[in-house]
Amino acid sequence: THYFDSGKLEKAEPLIQNILDADKKSLLGRVTKARVKVMKGEVDEAISDLQRVLQEEPGLAIAHHYLGIAFAAHNDGAQAVRELTEAVKLAPNMIPARNALAGIRLAEGSYDLAI
């Protein structure tokens, strides 16, 4: 996550690819690669990748979280809310998903739902 937080995607991508080269089915590796795609503006591709991950593992909260982020980047607030809500349902202590969901609710003016 250091490379993500510091915006050094060019350093993160080869590491993610190493993970996927070792295990092409790595769900977390595929989720992380989709996260990079969102950060690079490749949102449609990231959405497709994350939906495929969730077809294989519907209960993977982190995939729902990043799919919600991808839908938000795609300006699809309703889908973003659905995915982030599912992430929070599956992992109630996932603070980033809760924060993202609250941010969308605040932007919508749904202040009571943002809490």
C-alpha positions in Angstrom: 0.0 0.0 0.0 3.0 2.3 0.4 3.2 2.8 -3.4 -0.5 3.5 -3.6 -0.4 6.0 -0.8 2.6 7.8 -2.3 1.1 7.7 -5.9 4.0 5.6 -7.2 1.9 3.3 -9.4 4.8 2.6 -11.7 6.5 0.8 -8.8 3.3 -0.9 -7.6 2.4 -2.4 -11.0 5.4 -4.7 -11.4 5.0 -6.1 -7.9 1.3 -6.8 -8.6 2.2 -8.5 -11.8 4.8 -10.7 -10.0 2.0 -11.9 -7.7 -0.3 -12.6 -10.7 2.6 -14.4 -12.6 3.0 -16.6 -9.6 -0.7 -17.2 -9.1 -3.0 -16.0 -11.9 -6.0 -16.8 -9.8 -5.0 -14.7 -6.8 -8.2 -12.8 -6.0 -6.4 -10.2 -4.0 -3.8 -9.7 -6.7 -6.6 -9.2 -9.2 -8.4 -6.8 -6.9 -5.2 -4.8 -6.4 -4.6 -4.7 -10.1 -8.1 -3.3 -10.6 -7.4 -0.7 -8.0 -4.4 0.5 -10.0 -6.6 0.6 -13.1 -9.1 2.9 -11.3 -6.2 5.1 -10.2 -5.0 5.3 -13.8 -8.5 6.2 -15.1 -9.1 2.7 -16.7 -12.4 2.5 -14.8 -14.5 0.4 -17.2 -11.8 -2.2 -17.3 -11.5 -2.2 -13.5 -15.3 -2.6 -13.1 -15.2 -5.6 -15.4 -12.3 -7.2 -13.6 -13.8 -6.7 -10.2 -17.2 -8.1 -11.4 -15.3 -11.2 -12.6 -13.6 -11.5 -9.2 -17.0 -11.3 -7.4 -18.5 -13.9 -9.7 -15.8 -16.3 -8.3 -16.0 -15.0 -4.7 -19.2 -13.0 -4.0 -18.3 -12.6 -0.3 -15.0 -10.8 -0.9 -15.6 -7.5 0.9 -12.5 -5.8 -0.5 -13.7 -6.4 -4.0 -17.1 -4.9 -3.3 -15.3 -1.9 -1.8 -13.1 -1.2 -4.8 -16.0 -1.9 -7.2 -17.9 0.7 -5.3 -15.0 3.1 -5.7 -14.8 2.3 -9.4 -18.5 2.9 -9.9 -18.2 6.3 -8.0 -15.3 7.2 -10.4 -17.7 6.2 -13.2 -20.3 8.6 -11.8 -22.7 5.8 -11.0 -23.6 6.7 -7.5 -26.4 4.1 -7.1 -24.1 1.2 -8.0 -21.4 2.7 -5.8 -23.7 2.8 -2.9 -24.9 -0.8 -3.5 -21.3 -2.1 -3.6 -20.0 -0.1 -0.7 -23.1 -1.1 1.4 -22.3 -4.8 0.6 -18.7 -4.3 1.6 -19.8 -2.8 4.9 -22.3 -5.6 5.4 -19.6 -8.2 4.8 -16.9 -6.4 6.8 -18.5 -4.0 9.3 -15.1 -2.8 10.5 -13.9 -1.8 7.0 -13.4 1.9 7.7 -12.4 2.9 4.2 -15.7 1.5 2.8 -17.7 3.2 5.5 -15.9 6.5 4.8 -16.4 6.2 1.0 -20.1 5.4 1.5 -20.5 8.4 3.9 -18.8 10.6 1.3 -21.2 9.6 -1.4 -24.2 10.1 0.9 -23.0 13.5 1.9 -22.5 14.5 -1.8 -26.1 13.3 -2.4 -27.3 15.5 0.4 -28.4 12.4 2.3 -26.9 13.6 5.6 -28.9 11.3 7.8 -27.6 8.2 5.8 -24.0 9.5 6.0 -23.8 8.8 9.7 
